[in-house]
Amino acid sequence: MALYNFLPVYKHSYDLLIDLFKFTKELKREYKYTIGEDIKKETVAMIRNIYQANSSASKKSFIQAARENLETIRLYLRLSKDLKQINIKNFVKINEKIELISKQFFLWQRSI
């Protein structure tokens, strides 16, 4: 079992968390404490599920939970775009990281 912080999916998820913290800092006050806080909490929960999947014998449920967290993050990001809280350049950048993480979850789940 590799250390969780050396897993590529962990590293990419942590990078996503950093980008989301930067993004939510720029949100209007109205959205900063709703969408902003929720998207950060979902990302931390996803990273926690990655850790638990890596250290558990029954990985499948934790990977599935992490995939669900990622879909919720994707929903909040799309909502932010529709509410004009994120510019298209940042939206694409963050969405590319989400897609990369999603593919890694899929491959990880398929390998078990």
N, CA, C and O atoms as a GROMACS GRO file, in nm:
protein
  448
    1MET      N    1   0.084  -0.118   0.000
    1MET     CA    2   0.000   0.000   0.000
    1MET      C    3   0.088   0.124   0.000
    1MET      O    4   0.171   0.143   0.089
    2ALA      N    5   0.070   0.208  -0.100
    2ALA     CA    6   0.145   0.332  -0.109
    2ALA      C    7   0.090   0.433  -0.009
    2ALA      O    8  -0.027   0.428   0.029
    3LEU      N    9   0.175   0.524   0.032
    3LEU     CA   10   0.126   0.631   0.117
    3LEU      C   11   0.028   0.715   0.036
    3LEU      O   12   0.051   0.744  -0.081
    4TYR      N   13  -0.081   0.752   0.099
    4TYR     CA   14  -0.188   0.821   0.027
    4TYR      C   15  -0.141   0.951  -0.037
    4TYR      O   16  -0.189   0.987  -0.144
    5ASN      N   17  -0.047   1.021   0.027
    5ASN     CA   18  -0.005   1.149  -0.028
    5ASN      C   19   0.087   1.136  -0.149
    5ASN      O   20   0.125   1.237  -0.209
    6PHE      N   21   0.125   1.013  -0.185
    6PHE     CA   22   0.202   0.990  -0.307
    6PHE      C   23   0.114   0.944  -0.423
    6PHE      O   24   0.162   0.931  -0.535
    7LEU      N   25  -0.013   0.921  -0.396
    7LEU     CA   26  -0.104   0.879  -0.503
    7LEU      C   27  -0.130   0.996  -0.598
    7LEU      O   28  -0.154   1.108  -0.552
    8PRO      N   29  -0.126   0.972  -0.728
    8PRO     CA   30  -0.156   1.080  -0.823
    8PRO      C   31  -0.295   1.140  -0.802
    8PRO      O   32  -0.312   1.261  -0.813
    9VAL      N   33  -0.393   1.056  -0.770
    9VAL     CA   34  -0.529   1.108  -0.750
    9VAL      C   35  -0.534   1.199  -0.628
    9VAL      O   36  -0.609   1.296  -0.626
   10TYR      N   37  -0.455   1.169  -0.526
   10TYR     CA   38  -0.448   1.255  -0.408
   10TYR      C   39  -0.384   1.389  -0.445
   10TYR      O   40  -0.434   1.495  -0.408
   11LYS      N   41  -0.273   1.383  -0.516
   11LYS     CA   42  -0.202   1.506  -0.555
   11LYS      C   43  -0.290   1.596  -0.641
   11LYS      O   44  -0.296   1.717  -0.619
   12HIS      N   45  -0.359   1.538  -0.738
   12HIS     CA   46  -0.447   1.617  -0.824
   12HIS      C   47  -0.566   1.673  -0.746
   12HIS      O   48  -0.611   1.785  -0.772
   13SER      N   49  -0.617   1.595  -0.653
   13SER     CA   50  -0.729   1.642  -0.571
   13SER      C   51  -0.685   1.757  -0.480
   13SER      O   52  -0.760   1.853  -0.459
   14TYR      N   53  -0.566   1.747  -0.427
   14TYR     CA   54  -0.514   1.856  -0.343
   14TYR      C   55  -0.493   1.982  -0.426
   14TYR      O   56  -0.524   2.093  -0.381
   15ASP      N   57  -0.442   1.966  -0.547
   15ASP     CA   58  -0.427   2.081  -0.638
   15ASP      C   59  -0.564   2.144  -0.668
   15ASP      O   60  -0.576   2.266  -0.675
   16LEU      N   61  -0.664   2.059  -0.686
   16LEU     CA   62  -0.800   2.108  -0.709
   16LEU      C   63  -0.848   2.188  -0.588
   16LEU      O   64  -0.909   2.294  -0.603
   17LEU      N   65  -0.819   2.139  -0.469
   17LEU     CA   66  -0.859   2.209  -0.346
   17LEU      C   67  -0.796   2.348  -0.340
   17LEU      O   68  -0.862   2.445  -0.305
   18ILE      N   69  -0.669   2.356  -0.374
   18ILE     CA   70  -0.600   2.486  -0.374
   18ILE      C   71  -0.668   2.581  -0.474
   18ILE      O   72  -0.695   2.697  -0.442
   19ASP      N   73  -0.696   2.530  -0.596
   19ASP     CA   74  -0.762   2.614  -0.697
   19ASP      C   75  -0.900   2.658  -0.651
   19ASP      O   76  -0.941   2.771  -0.677
   20LEU      N   77  -0.972   2.570  -0.583
   20LEU     CA   78  -1.106   2.606  -0.536
   20LEU      C   79  -1.101   2.709  -0.423
   20LEU      O   80  -1.189   2.795  -0.414
   21PHE      N   81  -1.000   2.701  -0.338
   21PHE     CA   82  -0.984   2.803  -0.234
   21PHE      C   83  -0.959   2.939  -0.298
   21PHE      O   84  -1.014   3.040  -0.254
   22LYS      N   85  -0.876   2.941  -0.401
   22LYS     CA   86  -0.850   3.068  -0.472
   22LYS      C   87  -0.976   3.119  -0.541
   22LYS      O   88  -1.006   3.238  -0.538
   23PHE      N   89  -1.048   3.029  -0.602
   23PHE     CA   90  -1.172   3.066  -0.673
   23PHE      C   91  -1.276   3.121  -0.576
   23PHE      O   92  -1.337   3.224  -0.603
   24THR      N   93  -1.297   3.053  -0.465
   24THR     CA   94  -1.404   3.095  -0.373
   24THR      C   95  -1.371   3.227  -0.304
   24THR      O   96  -1.461   3.297  -0.258
   25LYS      N   97  -1.246   3.261  -0.298
   25LYS     CA   98  -1.206   3.390  -0.239
   25LYS      C   99  -1.262   3.506  -0.321
   25LYS      O  100  -1.287   3.614  -0.267
   26GLU      N  101  -1.283   3.484  -0.450
   26GLU     CA  102  -1.330   3.588  -0.540
   26GLU      C  103  -1.482   3.593  -0.555
   26GLU      O  104  -1.534   3.680  -0.625
   27LEU      N  105  -1.553   3.502  -0.491
   27LEU     CA  106  -1.699   3.499  -0.503
   27LEU      C  107  -1.762   3.620  -0.435
   27LEU      O  108  -1.706   3.675  -0.340
   28LYS      N  109  -1.878   3.661  -0.484
   28LYS     CA  110  -1.954   3.765  -0.416
   28LYS      C  111  -1.993   3.711  -0.278
   28LYS      O  112  -2.008   3.590  -0.259
   29ARG      N  113  -2.009   3.801  -0.185
   29ARG     CA  114  -2.038   3.762  -0.047
   29ARG      C  115  -2.160   3.670  -0.038
   29ARG      O  116  -2.164   3.576   0.041
   30GLU      N  117  -2.258   3.699  -0.119
   30GLU     CA  118  -2.383   3.621  -0.122
   30GLU      C  119  -2.356   3.472  -0.147
   30GLU      O  120  -2.425   3.386  -0.093
   31TYR      N  121  -2.255   3.443  -0.230
   31TYR     CA  122  -2.225   3.304  -0.268
   31TYR      C  123  -2.105   3.247  -0.193
   31TYR      O  124  -2.088   3.125  -0.187
   32LYS      N  125  -2.023   3.333  -0.138
   32LYS     CA  126  -1.901   3.288  -0.071
   32LYS      C  127  -1.932   3.194   0.046
   32LYS      O  128  -1.860   3.096   0.067
   33TYR      N  129  -2.037   3.223   0.119
   33TYR     CA  130  -2.067   3.145   0.240
   33TYR      C  131  -2.170   3.035   0.216
   33TYR      O  132  -2.210   2.966   0.309
   34THR      N  133  -2.212   3.019   0.093
   34THR     CA  134  -2.302   2.909   0.059
   34THR      C  135  -2.230   2.814  -0.036
   34THR      O  136  -2.180   2.710   0.006
   35ILE      N  137  -2.224   2.852  -0.162
   35ILE     CA  138  -2.158   2.768  -0.262
   35ILE      C  139  -2.010   2.750  -0.228
   35ILE      O  140  -1.956   2.640  -0.236
   36GLY      N  141  -1.945   2.860  -0.190
   36GLY     CA  142  -1.801   2.856  -0.162
   36GLY      C  143  -1.765   2.758  -0.051
   36GLY      O  144  -1.675   2.676  -0.066
   37GLU      N  145  -1.836   2.768   0.060
   37GLU     CA  146  -1.807   2.678   0.173
   37GLU      C  147  -1.841   2.534   0.139
   37GLU      O  148  -1.766   2.442   0.174
   38ASP      N  149  -1.953   2.514   0.071
   38ASP     CA  150  -1.995   2.378   0.038
   38ASP      C  151  -1.897   2.310  -0.059
   38ASP      O  152  -1.868   2.191  -0.044
   39ILE      N  153  -1.848   2.384  -0.156
   39ILE     CA  154  -1.758   2.324  -0.254
   39ILE      C  155  -1.625   2.287  -0.187
   39ILE      O  156  -1.564   2.185  -0.221
   40LYS      N  157  -1.580   2.368  -0.094
   40LYS     CA  158  -1.456   2.335  -0.021
   40LYS      C  159  -1.476   2.214   0.070
   40LYS      O  160  -1.389   2.127   0.078
   41LYS      N  161  -1.591   2.208   0.137
   41LYS     CA  162  -1.618   2.093   0.225
   41LYS      C  163  -1.628   1.964   0.145
   41LYS      O  164  -1.579   1.860   0.190
   42GLU      N  165  -1.690   1.969   0.028
   42GLU     CA  166  -1.701   1.849  -0.058
   42GLU      C  167  -1.563   1.802  -0.104
   42GLU      O  168  -1.537   1.682  -0.111
   43THR      N  169  -1.477   1.898  -0.135
   43THR     CA  170  -1.343   1.862  -0.181
   43THR      C  171  -1.262   1.799  -0.068
   43THR      O  172  -1.191   1.701  -0.090
   44VAL      N  173  -1.272   1.853   0.051
   44VAL     CA  174  -1.203   1.793   0.167
   44VAL      C  175  -1.260   1.654   0.195
   44VAL      O  176  -1.184   1.562   0.227
   45ALA      N  177  -1.390   1.637   0.184
   45ALA     CA  178  -1.452   1.505   0.204
   45ALA      C  179  -1.402   1.407   0.099
   45ALA      O  180  -1.378   1.290   0.130
   46MET      N  181  -1.386   1.453  -0.024
   46MET     CA  182  -1.335   1.367  -0.130
   46MET      C  183  -1.193   1.321  -0.098
   46MET      O  184  -1.159   1.204  -0.115
   47ILE      N  185  -1.110   1.414  -0.053
   47ILE     CA  186  -0.972   1.380  -0.018
   47ILE      C  187  -0.970   1.283   0.100
   47ILE      O  188  -0.887   1.192   0.104
   48ARG      N  189  -1.060   1.301   0.194
   48ARG     CA  190  -1.070   1.208   0.308
   48ARG      C  191  -1.108   1.068   0.258
   48ARG      O  192  -1.056   0.968   0.308
   49ASN      N  193  -1.199   1.061   0.161
   49ASN     CA  194  -1.238   0.931   0.105
   49ASN      C  195  -1.122   0.866   0.029
   49ASN      O  196  -1.110   0.743   0.029
   50ILE      N  197  -1.038   0.945  -0.034
   50ILE     CA  198  -0.920   0.890  -0.100
   50ILE      C  199  -0.828   0.826   0.003
   50ILE      O  200  -0.779   0.715  -0.017
   51TYR      N  201  -0.806   0.896   0.112
   51TYR     CA  202  -0.723   0.842   0.220
   51TYR      C  203  -0.783   0.711   0.273
   51TYR      O  204  -0.712   0.612   0.291
   52GLN      N  205  -0.913   0.712   0.298
   52GLN     CA  206  -0.976   0.592   0.353
   52GLN      C  207  -0.974   0.477   0.254
   52GLN      O  208  -0.956   0.362   0.294
   53ALA      N  209  -0.992   0.505   0.126
   53ALA     CA  210  -0.986   0.400   0.024
   53ALA      C  211  -0.847   0.340   0.018
   53ALA      O  212  -0.832   0.218   0.002
   54ASN      N  213  -0.747   0.422   0.032
   54ASN     CA  214  -0.610   0.373   0.024
   54ASN      C  215  -0.572   0.289   0.144
   54ASN      O  216  -0.491   0.197   0.133
   55SER      N  217  -0.630   0.319   0.259
   55SER     CA  218  -0.590   0.248   0.381
   55SER      C  219  -0.688   0.138   0.421
   55SER      O  220  -0.669   0.073   0.524
   56SER      N  221  -0.791   0.116   0.342
   56SER     CA  222  -0.893   0.017   0.376
   56SER      C  223  -0.882  -0.106   0.287
   56SER      O  224  -0.836  -0.099   0.173
   57ALA      N  225  -0.926  -0.217   0.340
   57ALA     CA  226  -0.930  -0.340   0.260
   57ALA      C  227  -1.048  -0.336   0.162
   57ALA      O  228  -1.039  -0.390   0.052
   58SER      N  229  -1.157  -0.273   0.204
   58SER     CA  230  -1.273  -0.260   0.116
   58SER      C  231  -1.277  -0.120   0.056
   58SER      O  232  -1.343  -0.030   0.107
   59LYS      N  233  -1.205  -0.104  -0.052
   59LYS     CA  234  -1.186   0.026  -0.115
   59LYS      C  235  -1.307   0.077  -0.192
   59LYS      O  236  -1.328   0.198  -0.205
   60LYS      N  237  -1.385  -0.015  -0.244
   60LYS     CA  238  -1.490   0.020  -0.340
   60LYS      C  239  -1.586   0.126  -0.288
   60LYS      O  240  -1.618   0.220  -0.360
   61SER      N  241  -1.633   0.112  -0.166
   61SER     CA  242  -1.731   0.207  -0.112
   61SER      C  243  -1.671   0.346  -0.095
   61SER      O  244  -1.739   0.446  -0.116
   62PHE      N  245  -1.544   0.352  -0.057
   62PHE     CA  246  -1.480   0.483  -0.040
   62PHE      C  247  -1.453   0.550  -0.174
   62PHE      O  248  -1.466   0.672  -0.187
   63ILE      N  249  -1.415   0.470  -0.274
   63ILE     CA  250  -1.394   0.527  -0.407
   63ILE      C  251  -1.526   0.578  -0.463
   63ILE      O  252  -1.531   0.685  -0.523
   64GLN      N  253  -1.632   0.501  -0.442
   64GLN     CA  254  -1.763   0.544  -0.489
   64GLN      C  255  -1.806   0.673  -0.419
   64GLN      O  256  -1.862   0.762  -0.482
   65ALA      N  257  -1.780   0.682  -0.290
   65ALA     CA  258  -1.814   0.805  -0.216
   65ALA      C  259  -1.733   0.923  -0.268
   65ALA      O  260  -1.785   1.034  -0.278
   66ALA      N  261  -1.606   0.901  -0.301
   66ALA     CA  262  -1.522   1.007  -0.356
   66ALA      C  263  -1.573   1.051  -0.493
   66ALA      O  264  -1.571   1.170  -0.525
   67ARG      N  265  -1.619   0.955  -0.573
   67ARG     CA  266  -1.676   0.989  -0.704
   67ARG      C  267  -1.803   1.074  -0.687
   67ARG      O  268  -1.827   1.166  -0.764
   68GLU      N  269  -1.883   1.041  -0.587
   68GLU     CA  270  -2.003   1.120  -0.560
   68GLU      C  271  -1.967   1.261  -0.514
   68GLU      O  272  -2.032   1.358  -0.553
   69ASN      N  273  -1.862   1.272  -0.430
   69ASN     CA  274  -1.814   1.405  -0.390
   69ASN      C  275  -1.773   1.485  -0.512
   69ASN      O  276  -1.804   1.604  -0.523
   70LEU      N  277  -1.704   1.421  -0.604
   70LEU     CA  278  -1.656   1.489  -0.724
   70LEU      C  279  -1.772   1.537  -0.811
   70LEU      O  280  -1.766   1.646  -0.869
   71GLU      N  281  -1.877   1.458  -0.821
   71GLU     CA  282  -1.994   1.501  -0.898
   71GLU      C  283  -2.063   1.621  -0.833
   71GLU      O  284  -2.115   1.709  -0.902
   72THR      N  285  -2.064   1.625  -0.702
   72THR     CA  286  -2.121   1.739  -0.631
   72THR      C  287  -2.036   1.864  -0.655
   72THR      O  288  -2.090   1.973  -0.673
   73ILE      N  289  -1.905   1.847  -0.655
   73ILE     CA  290  -1.814   1.959  -0.685
   73ILE      C  291  -1.840   2.009  -0.826
   73ILE      O  292  -1.845   2.130  -0.850
   74ARG      N  293  -1.857   1.917  -0.919
   74ARG     CA  294  -1.885   1.954  -1.058
   74ARG      C  295  -2.016   2.034  -1.067
   74ARG      O  296  -2.025   2.131  -1.143
   75LEU      N  297  -2.116   1.993  -0.991
   75LEU     CA  298  -2.245   2.063  -0.988
   75LEU      C  299  -2.229   2.206  -0.936
   75LEU      O  300  -2.281   2.300  -0.995
   76TYR      N  301  -2.156   2.221  -0.824
   76TYR     CA  302  -2.135   2.354  -0.768
   76TYR      C  303  -2.057   2.443  -0.864
   76TYR      O  304  -2.084   2.563  -0.874
   77LEU      N  305  -1.961   2.386  -0.933
   77LEU     CA  306  -1.883   2.464  -1.028
   77LEU      C  307  -1.970   2.511  -1.144
   77LEU      O  308  -1.961   2.626  -1.187
   78ARG      N  309  -2.053   2.422  -1.193
   78ARG     CA  310  -2.144   2.460  -1.302
   78ARG      C  311  -2.243   2.568  -1.257
   78ARG      O  312  -2.272   2.662  -1.330
   79LEU      N  313  -2.293   2.553  -1.135
   79LEU     CA  314  -2.383   2.653  -1.080
   79LEU      C  315  -2.312   2.788  -1.070
   79LEU      O  316  -2.371   2.892  -1.101
   80SER      N  317  -2.188   2.787  -1.029
   80SER     CA  318  -2.109   2.911  -1.020
   80SER      C  319  -2.094   2.977  -1.156
   80SER      O  320  -2.102   3.099  -1.168
   81LYS      N  321  -2.073   2.895  -1.259
   81LYS     CA  322  -2.062   2.949  -1.395
   81LYS      C  323  -2.194   3.009  -1.439
   81LYS      O  324  -2.196   3.118  -1.496
   82ASP      N  325  -2.303   2.940  -1.413
   82ASP     CA  326  -2.435   2.988  -1.454
   82ASP      C  327  -2.474   3.116  -1.379
   82ASP      O  328  -2.550   3.198  -1.431
   83LEU      N  329  -2.424   3.131  -1.257
   83LEU     CA  330  -2.450   3.252  -1.179
   83LEU      C  331  -2.348   3.361  -1.208
   83LEU      O  332  -2.348   3.466  -1.144
   84LYS      N  333  -2.261   3.335  -1.305
   84LYS     CA  334  -2.158   3.430  -1.348
   84LYS      C  335  -2.062   3.469  -1.236
   84LYS      O  336  -2.026   3.585  -1.220
   85GLN      N  337  -2.023   3.367  -1.158
   85GLN     CA  338  -1.929   3.388  -1.049
   85GLN      C  339  -1.787   3.343  -1.084
   85GLN      O  340  -1.693   3.363  -1.006
   86ILE      N  341  -1.772   3.282  -1.201
   86ILE     CA  342  -1.641   3.235  -1.244
   86ILE      C  343  -1.627   3.264  -1.393
   86ILE      O  344  -1.721   3.245  -1.470
   87ASN      N  345  -1.510   3.310  -1.431
   87ASN     CA  346  -1.490   3.335  -1.574
   87ASN      C  347  -1.464   3.203  -1.646
   87ASN      O  348  -1.429   3.103  -1.583
   88ILE      N  349  -1.479   3.205  -1.776
   88ILE     CA  350  -1.471   3.081  -1.854
   88ILE      C  351  -1.332   3.019  -1.849
   88ILE      O  352  -1.319   2.896  -1.850
   89LYS      N  353  -1.229   3.101  -1.842
   89LYS     CA  354  -1.092   3.049  -1.836
   89LYS      C  355  -1.070   2.966  -1.709
   89LYS      O  356  -1.018   2.855  -1.716
   90ASN      N  357  -1.110   3.020  -1.595
   90ASN     CA  358  -1.095   2.947  -1.469
   90ASN      C  359  -1.188   2.826  -1.464
   90ASN      O  360  -1.152   2.722  -1.410
   91PHE      N  361  -1.306   2.841  -1.520
   91PHE     CA  362  -1.400   2.728  -1.525
   91PHE      C  363  -1.339   2.611  -1.601
   91PHE      O  364  -1.346   2.497  -1.555
   92VAL      N  365  -1.281   2.638  -1.715
   92VAL     CA  366  -1.219   2.532  -1.796
   92VAL      C  367  -1.101   2.471  -1.723
   92VAL      O  368  -1.086   2.349  -1.721
   93LYS      N  369  -1.018   2.554  -1.661
   93LYS     CA  370  -0.900   2.505  -1.588
   93LYS      C  371  -0.941   2.410  -1.476
   93LYS      O  372  -0.884   2.302  -1.461
   94ILE      N  373  -1.038   2.450  -1.398
   94ILE     CA  374  -1.083   2.367  -1.286
   94ILE      C  375  -1.154   2.242  -1.338
   94ILE      O  376  -1.137   2.133  -1.282
   95ASN      N  377  -1.233   2.257  -1.442
   95ASN     CA  378  -1.305   2.143  -1.497
   95ASN      C  379  -1.210   2.038  -1.554
   95ASN      O  380  -1.239   1.919  -1.546
   96GLU      N  381  -1.098   2.081  -1.611
   96GLU     CA  382  -0.998   1.986  -1.662
   96GLU      C  383  -0.941   1.902  -1.548
   96GLU      O  384  -0.919   1.782  -1.564
   97LYS      N  385  -0.918   1.965  -1.433
   97LYS     CA  386  -0.869   1.890  -1.316
   97LYS      C  387  -0.975   1.792  -1.267
   97LYS      O  388  -0.943   1.680  -1.228
   98ILE      N  389  -1.099   1.834  -1.269
   98ILE     CA  390  -1.208   1.745  -1.227
   98ILE      C  391  -1.215   1.624  -1.319
   98ILE      O  392  -1.231   1.511  -1.272
   99GLU      N  393  -1.202   1.645  -1.449
   99GLU     CA  394  -1.205   1.534  -1.545
   99GLU      C  395  -1.089   1.438  -1.522
   99GLU      O  396  -1.106   1.317  -1.528
  100LEU      N  397  -0.972   1.492  -1.496
  100LEU     CA  398  -0.854   1.409  -1.470
  100LEU      C  399  -0.876   1.322  -1.346
  100LEU      O  400  -0.845   1.203  -1.346
  101ILE      N  401  -0.927   1.382  -1.242
  101ILE     CA  402  -0.954   1.308  -1.118
  101ILE      C  403  -1.062   1.203  -1.141
  101ILE      O  404  -1.052   1.092  -1.091
  102SER      N  405  -1.164   1.239  -1.216
  102SER     CA  406  -1.272   1.146  -1.246
  102SER      C  407  -1.219   1.021  -1.318
  102SER      O  408  -1.258   0.909  -1.285
  103LYS      N  409  -1.133   1.042  -1.415
  103LYS     CA  410  -1.074   0.929  -1.487
  103LYS      C  411  -0.990   0.841  -1.394
  103LYS      O  412  -0.992   0.719  -1.406
  104GLN      N  413  -0.918   0.905  -1.302
  104GLN     CA  414  -0.837   0.828  -1.208
  104GLN      C  415  -0.924   0.745  -1.114
  104GLN      O  416  -0.892   0.631  -1.083
  105PHE      N  417  -1.036   0.803  -1.069
  105PHE     CA  418  -1.129   0.726  -0.986
  105PHE      C  419  -1.184   0.606  -1.063
  105PHE      O  420  -1.192   0.495  -1.010
  106PHE      N  421  -1.222   0.630  -1.187
  106PHE     CA  422  -1.278   0.522  -1.269
  106PHE      C  423  -1.176   0.409  -1.284
  106PHE      O  424  -1.211   0.292  -1.265
  107LEU      N  425  -1.053   0.442  -1.316
  107LEU     CA  426  -0.951   0.339  -1.333
  107LEU      C  427  -0.919   0.268  -1.202
  107LEU      O  428  -0.896   0.147  -1.201
  108TRP      N  429  -0.917   0.342  -1.093
  108TRP     CA  430  -0.890   0.283  -0.963
  108TRP      C  431  -1.001   0.186  -0.925
  108TRP      O  432  -0.975   0.076  -0.877
  109GLN      N  433  -1.124   0.228  -0.947
  109GLN     CA  434  -1.238   0.142  -0.915
  109GLN      C  435  -1.240   0.018  -1.003
  109GLN      O  436  -1.271  -0.092  -0.956
  110ARG      N  437  -1.206   0.034  -1.129
  110ARG     CA  438  -1.204  -0.079  -1.221
  110ARG      C  439  -1.092  -0.179  -1.187
  110ARG      O  440  -1.105  -0.298  -1.214
  111SER      N  441  -0.985  -0.130  -1.128
  111SER     CA  442  -0.872  -0.219  -1.098
  111SER      C  443  -0.896  -0.308  -0.976
  111SER      O  444  -0.822  -0.403  -0.954
  112ILE      N  445  -0.998  -0.278  -0.896
  112ILE     CA  446  -1.022  -0.361  -0.777
  112ILE      C  447  -1.131  -0.463  -0.799
  112ILE      O  448  -1.163  -0.540  -0.709
   0.00000   0.00000   0.00000
